[in-house]
Amino acid sequence: MNTGGEGITVTILGSGTCVPSLDRSAAAVLMETCGMRLLFDIGPGTMRRLLESGTGIQDIDSLFISHFHPDHTGELAAFLFATKYPDPGRRKKPLTIVGGPGFRSFYEQLVDVYQGWIHLPEICRLVEVDPNDRMPPDGAFNAIDVDFAAVAHRPESLAFRIGTPDGASVVVSGDTAYSENLVRLALKTDLLICEAALPDEFSVEGHMTPSTAGRTAAEAGAGTLVLTHFYPECDHADMAGQCRKTWAGPLLLARDLMQIPVRR
């Protein structure tokens, strides 16, 4: 477990999308820092990947939801159901779940569907954030800085930035088209985990390609760029080569269970 003063350890749990794949689970990233485990998105396959990385679901301190599409939230109900029932390993510590505008309604509709099976009011705290505000004061995040920004995908879409007392930082883009908000959020970050859903020649609205992700990293002055959220077309394209049109810095292509240490 990464403790205070040791930067951030990132594990890519899911580098894929809604398309089923034996190699790529849907979107999820784990960060370990300052004695905490933070989960970003929880697409199908996340809990299995957590176990493969050596982390149990009860170890997660906070869950951050970038937006409500199923490939980013599809295992949320199952996660809460599993959290509620296992004994003797039942969760003892609080769980904070953070989402953008409309998150409370989204959660309440899930509870309506699954009834009391996923309702955990005694240990689960919901935080719905307004992109125009900062993260509200929360004892769960005293040891780290949590920032976020609205990005160009869905009305509730957020990118997140985590910073540590020793100055390390990581940004997770979520799904987005090119966004000046993301550039500002990622300014001088050590690691930018950025979606590049499709090759340049298959660009679609609401998503980035390798060259637009590279442009984002370059304009932000990021330290290292990680491309992720790959549709199957990406497996047959030169994603790194396309990114090099706009980005000259350190570059990684995400794969499930890839671990990346971030130090200052």
C-alpha positions as CSV (number, residue, x, y, z in Angstrom):
1,M,0.0,0.0,0.0
2,N,1.3,3.4,-1.0
3,T,1.6,5.7,2.1
4,G,2.1,9.4,2.5
5,G,5.3,10.9,1.0
6,E,5.5,8.2,-1.6
7,G,3.7,9.7,-4.6
8,I,0.9,7.8,-6.3
9,T,0.7,4.3,-7.6
10,V,-1.6,3.9,-10.6
11,T,-3.1,0.6,-11.8
12,I,-5.0,0.5,-15.0
13,L,-7.8,-1.9,-14.2
14,G,-9.8,-1.5,-17.4
15,S,-8.4,-0.1,-20.7
16,G,-11.3,-1.0,-22.9
17,T,-14.9,0.2,-23.6
18,C,-18.4,-1.3,-23.9
19,V,-17.2,-3.8,-26.4
20,P,-16.6,-7.2,-24.7
21,S,-13.0,-8.2,-24.7
22,L,-10.9,-11.0,-23.1
23,D,-8.0,-8.5,-22.9
24,R,-9.6,-5.2,-21.9
25,S,-12.1,-4.7,-19.2
26,A,-14.2,-1.5,-19.3
27,A,-13.1,1.7,-17.8
28,A,-11.5,1.7,-14.4
29,V,-8.4,3.1,-12.8
30,L,-7.0,2.5,-9.3
31,M,-4.8,5.0,-7.4
32,E,-3.1,4.2,-4.2
33,T,-1.7,7.2,-2.2
34,C,-1.4,8.5,1.3
35,G,-2.8,5.3,2.8
36,M,-5.9,5.4,0.6
37,R,-7.2,3.5,-2.4
38,L,-9.2,5.5,-4.9
39,L,-11.2,4.0,-7.7
40,F,-12.1,6.0,-10.9
41,D,-15.0,4.5,-12.8
42,I,-16.4,1.0,-12.3
43,G,-17.2,-0.5,-15.7
44,P,-17.9,-4.3,-16.2
45,G,-14.9,-6.4,-15.1
46,T,-13.6,-4.0,-12.5
47,M,-14.0,-6.2,-9.4
48,R,-12.2,-9.1,-11.0
49,R,-9.4,-6.8,-12.1
50,L,-9.2,-5.4,-8.5
51,L,-8.8,-8.9,-7.1
52,E,-6.1,-9.6,-9.8
53,S,-4.3,-6.5,-8.7
54,G,-4.3,-7.6,-5.1
55,T,-7.1,-5.3,-3.9
56,G,-10.4,-6.3,-2.3
57,I,-13.6,-4.3,-2.8
58,Q,-13.6,-3.5,0.9
59,D,-10.2,-1.8,0.5
60,I,-11.6,1.0,-1.7
61,D,-11.9,4.3,0.2
62,S,-13.5,6.4,-2.5
63,L,-15.1,5.9,-5.9
64,F,-15.2,8.7,-8.5
65,I,-17.7,8.5,-11.4
66,S,-16.7,10.3,-14.5
67,H,-20.2,10.0,-16.1
68,F,-23.1,7.6,-16.1
69,H,-22.6,5.5,-19.3
70,P,-22.7,1.7,-18.5
71,D,-19.1,1.1,-19.5
72,H,-18.1,3.5,-16.7
73,T,-20.8,2.5,-14.1
74,G,-22.0,-0.9,-15.1
75,E,-20.6,-2.7,-12.0
76,L,-21.7,-0.1,-9.4
77,A,-24.8,-2.0,-8.4
78,A,-22.9,-5.3,-8.1
79,F,-20.1,-3.5,-6.2
80,L,-22.6,-2.2,-3.6
81,F,-24.4,-5.5,-3.4
82,A,-21.1,-7.3,-2.8
83,T,-20.1,-4.6,-0.3
84,K,-23.2,-5.2,1.8
85,Y,-23.3,-8.9,2.2
86,P,-20.0,-10.7,2.7
87,D,-19.2,-11.8,6.2
88,P,-16.9,-11.9,8.1
89,G,-15.3,-9.5,5.6
90,R,-18.1,-6.9,5.6
91,R,-16.9,-3.3,5.1
92,K,-16.1,-1.5,8.3
93,K,-14.9,1.9,6.9
94,P,-16.9,4.5,5.1
95,L,-17.1,4.6,1.3
96,T,-17.4,8.0,-0.4
97,I,-18.8,8.0,-4.0
98,V,-18.3,11.2,-6.0
99,G,-20.2,12.1,-9.2
100,G,-21.3,15.1,-11.3
101,P,-24.6,16.8,-11.7
102,G,-27.5,14.3,-11.4
103,F,-25.5,11.7,-9.6
104,R,-27.9,11.5,-6.6
105,S,-30.8,10.9,-8.9
106,F,-28.8,8.3,-10.8
107,Y,-28.0,6.5,-7.6
108,E,-31.6,6.7,-6.3
109,Q,-32.9,5.2,-9.5
110,L,-30.5,2.3,-9.1
111,V,-31.7,1.8,-5.5
112,D,-35.3,1.9,-6.8
113,V,-34.5,-1.0,-9.2
114,Y,-32.5,-3.1,-6.7
115,Q,-34.4,-1.9,-3.6
116,G,-32.6,-2.4,-0.3
117,W,-30.1,-4.8,-1.7
118,I,-27.7,-2.0,-2.6
119,H,-28.7,0.7,-0.2
120,L,-25.9,1.3,2.3
121,P,-26.7,4.6,4.2
122,E,-24.7,3.6,7.3
123,I,-21.4,3.5,5.4
124,C,-21.9,5.0,2.0
125,R,-21.6,8.8,1.5
126,L,-22.7,10.3,-1.8
127,V,-21.1,13.6,-3.0
128,E,-22.6,15.3,-6.0
129,V,-20.4,18.0,-7.2
130,D,-21.0,21.1,-9.3
131,P,-18.3,21.7,-11.9
132,N,-18.4,25.4,-11.1
133,D,-17.4,24.7,-7.5
134,R,-14.5,23.0,-5.7
135,M,-14.7,19.7,-3.9
136,P,-16.7,20.4,-0.6
137,P,-14.7,19.9,2.6
138,D,-14.6,16.2,3.4
139,G,-12.6,14.4,6.0
140,A,-12.2,11.5,3.5
141,F,-9.8,13.7,1.4
142,N,-7.8,15.6,4.1
143,A,-4.5,14.0,3.0
144,I,-4.8,14.8,-0.7
145,D,-6.1,17.4,-3.1
146,V,-9.0,16.5,-5.2
147,D,-10.0,18.7,-8.1
148,F,-12.2,18.2,-11.1
149,A,-13.5,19.9,-14.3
150,A,-16.5,19.5,-16.6
151,V,-15.4,17.9,-19.9
152,A,-17.1,17.6,-23.3
153,H,-19.0,14.3,-23.4
154,R,-22.2,14.3,-21.3
155,P,-23.8,17.0,-19.1
156,E,-22.5,15.2,-16.0
157,S,-19.0,14.4,-17.3
158,L,-16.0,15.2,-15.1
159,A,-12.3,14.7,-15.3
160,F,-10.5,14.4,-12.0
161,R,-7.1,15.4,-10.6
162,I,-5.5,13.9,-7.5
163,G,-2.5,15.7,-5.9
164,T,-0.4,14.6,-2.9
165,P,1.4,16.6,-0.2
166,D,4.8,15.8,-1.9
167,G,3.6,17.4,-5.1
168,A,2.7,14.4,-7.3
169,S,-0.4,14.5,-9.4
170,V,-2.4,12.4,-11.7
171,V,-5.4,13.4,-14.0
172,V,-8.0,11.0,-15.3
173,S,-9.9,12.5,-18.3
174,G,-13.0,10.3,-18.4
175,D,-14.6,10.3,-21.8
176,T,-14.4,13.6,-23.6
177,A,-13.7,15.4,-26.8
178,Y,-10.9,17.9,-26.8
179,S,-11.6,20.2,-23.9
180,E,-9.8,23.4,-22.7
181,N,-11.1,22.6,-19.2
182,L,-9.1,19.3,-19.3
183,V,-6.0,21.2,-20.5
184,R,-6.3,23.6,-17.5
185,L,-7.0,20.7,-15.1
186,A,-4.0,18.8,-16.3
187,L,-1.6,21.7,-16.2
188,K,1.9,20.4,-15.3
189,T,0.5,17.1,-14.0
190,D,2.9,14.3,-13.7
191,L,0.6,11.8,-15.4
192,L,-2.4,12.3,-17.7
193,I,-4.5,9.2,-18.3
194,C,-6.4,10.3,-21.4
195,E,-9.0,8.5,-23.4
196,A,-8.2,7.9,-27.1
197,A,-11.2,5.8,-28.0
198,L,-10.5,5.5,-31.7
199,P,-7.8,6.1,-34.3
200,D,-7.6,9.5,-36.0
201,E,-9.3,8.2,-39.1
202,F,-12.4,7.0,-37.1
203,S,-12.9,10.1,-35.0
204,V,-16.4,10.5,-33.5
205,E,-18.1,13.2,-31.5
206,G,-17.5,13.2,-27.8
207,H,-14.2,11.2,-27.9
208,M,-10.6,11.9,-28.5
209,T,-8.1,10.2,-30.8
210,P,-4.4,9.8,-30.3
211,S,-3.5,13.1,-31.9
212,T,-6.1,15.1,-30.0
213,A,-5.0,13.4,-26.7
214,G,-1.4,14.3,-27.6
215,R,-2.4,17.9,-28.3
216,T,-4.1,18.0,-24.9
217,A,-1.0,16.7,-23.1
218,A,1.3,19.1,-25.0
219,E,-0.8,22.1,-24.2
220,A,-1.0,21.1,-20.5
221,G,2.7,20.4,-20.2
222,A,2.0,17.0,-18.8
223,G,4.9,14.8,-17.7
224,T,3.7,11.4,-19.1
225,L,0.7,10.6,-21.3
226,V,-1.2,7.3,-21.0
227,L,-3.7,6.6,-23.8
228,T,-6.6,4.4,-22.8
229,H,-10.3,3.5,-23.4
230,F,-9.5,1.6,-26.6
231,Y,-12.2,0.3,-29.0
232,P,-11.2,-2.8,-31.0
233,E,-10.2,-0.6,-34.0
234,C,-7.3,0.7,-31.9
235,D,-5.7,-2.8,-31.8
236,H,-5.1,-2.5,-35.6
237,A,-3.8,1.1,-35.7
238,D,-0.5,2.8,-34.9
239,M,-1.9,4.6,-31.9
240,A,1.6,5.7,-30.7
241,G,2.5,6.9,-34.1
242,Q,-0.6,9.0,-34.5
243,C,-0.1,10.5,-31.0
244,R,3.4,11.5,-32.0
245,K,2.0,13.9,-34.5
246,T,1.3,16.2,-31.5
247,W,3.1,14.8,-28.5
248,A,6.8,14.3,-28.1
249,G,6.9,13.4,-24.4
250,P,6.8,10.0,-22.5
251,L,3.9,7.9,-23.8
252,L,2.3,4.7,-22.6
253,L,-0.5,2.7,-24.2
254,A,-2.7,1.4,-21.4
255,R,-3.3,-2.3,-20.9
256,D,-5.2,-4.0,-18.1
257,L,-3.2,-4.4,-14.9
258,M,-0.5,-2.0,-16.1
259,Q,1.0,-0.4,-13.0
260,I,2.6,3.1,-13.1
261,P,4.5,4.7,-10.2
262,V,4.3,8.5,-10.0
263,R,6.9,10.1,-7.8
264,R,8.2,13.6,-7.0
